[in-house]
């Protein structure tokens, strides 16, 4: 079937004008919807909610990063990953933000002990805080937030579990070298 214009001549591009107009209209509608929804953080879908959650509560995010640094012993984290982890943990547990503040205060009063000691000390007295410590460590080291069947995968390549062996092993995958190895110029050997 040959596509024809309204006057009966064959359409030069072979595409139906109706389909092109539909796609253009659908793209325009999606753009309008995205801009309309941008002012409503509770109604944003998926990844857009991550950015809205972190920009809305920077002090909570800063407290979370400071707590994460204490628990993991790391000086810094990838900013985008940190924002994603914070937003996912806050979505998974409605008490997460207040638990971060409580844990920060607890660590200051107990001298900032390592995370495994924190979990053991909190397990009997305040189990919800011990769970929060475990959730934070799991998010950073495994890149996972939530419980089955609703687990969010936030990181793989940047999950901290690979750091101790990154000088010897590559991240397991179908790739035969480090991620993005094909973007580097080959050696001269």
ABEGO torsion letter per residue (X at the ends): XBBBBAAGBBBAAGBBAAAAAAAAAAAAAAAAAAAAAAABAAABBEAAAAAAAAAABAAAAAAAAAAAAAAAGBABBBAAAAAAAAAAAAAABAAAAAAAAAAAAAAAAAGGBBAAAAAAAAAAABAAAAAAAAAAAAAAAAGBBEBOABBBBABAAABAAAAAAAAABBBBBABABBBGAAABBBBAX
